[in-house]
Amino acid sequence: MKKATVRTLVKRPVAGPVDLPARQGRIHPVVIYPFRNPEDYSNLEQLYRLVARLDAEPCKYARPITVVDRKTHASMVGNAVYHAFRTGTVAVHSDILDAWCVDTCQMWYSGLGLAYEKGGPGDVCWLIPGDFNYGSSTGQEVLSRLHDLPEIILELNQDVCIGEIATDHGNSKQLIDTYGTFALLYNWFPSEAQEIRQYTERPRSEFFAIRHEFLGEVLRQRWFAYEQTVVTLLSAVFADKRISRFFVGHISDLLEGRESLTSALQQVERTERVLKTLWRERNQSSPDWLARYRVLESQSEEIRRTALTILQNLLG
């Protein structure tokens, strides 16, 4: 497979000598099948060409896992095209994990959890979202070098590597992260937010790879059905883990152009709920936690309202 010309941007210096793993780890690919089954399979066909190549290298890659939500499967009962693709492509090149999930992040939990149980020390779990435009020329270029993302973990002895997609300043996801995600992060976890922003402008990225040992720590914590990437990055900063970034390229999951205003508002509100819960869990043992929480909650409400106004003006 073609190697990327730009490997990564590692912003955290590693203190002292690097402790190499005792053995060369294997990579465990976890594919998240689209929550809403597509009418056109061209993007998935290109993605599973990559999965087939991974499956053909068992010394380097564990058998890929594809997570399919049971609601998605149930909605396609009687659809001959779906069943042919599932049995003739997905099941041929990966093990299918059928699971009832609240949302995509819970699909991650199921898939990464299974990959963790199959793996061992030094291994890397690699999350691959299935709902991007892989059928485009730029999407195929991304697929040709996407394998670099987990290899960075192995070669540079990192704990987590975030894949960052390219967007312009008017992109709806960029707007949500600027006025919603990071604004709220700076309120609830200001120092951690500053550190995260050194590594990525996409704290909600669906492209990432994570070392087996760190994944075990994250799996045992509270897992959120929404915005789990943000929580994972915060966990990495809390525990002083090694973080790196990989530039994925120009690719999008906004196949219809951009987020709707309703979807954007939901994402901001979800992020706020997650950060509030996480802050309480980390601070409720302090005697003055409630007074501090009330101040932060009031500020958070102002940030959320401002974000909603800005997004309404730009996306409405």
ABEGO torsion letter per residue (X at the ends): XBBBABABBBABBBBEBBBBBABBBBBBBBBBBBABBBABAAAAAAAAAAAAAAAABAAABBBBBBBBBAAAAAAABGBAAAAAAAAAAAAAABBBBBBBBABAAAAAAAAAAAAAAABBBGBBBBBBBAABBAABAAAAAAAAAAAAAAAAAAAAGBABBBBBBBBBAABAAAAAAAAAAAAAAAAABAAAAAAAAAABABAABABBBBBAAAAAAAAABBBBABGAAAAAAAAAAAAGBBBBBBBAEBBBABAAGBBBAAAAAAAAAAAAAAAAAAAAAAAAABAAAAAAAAAAAAAAAAAAAAAAAAAAAAAX
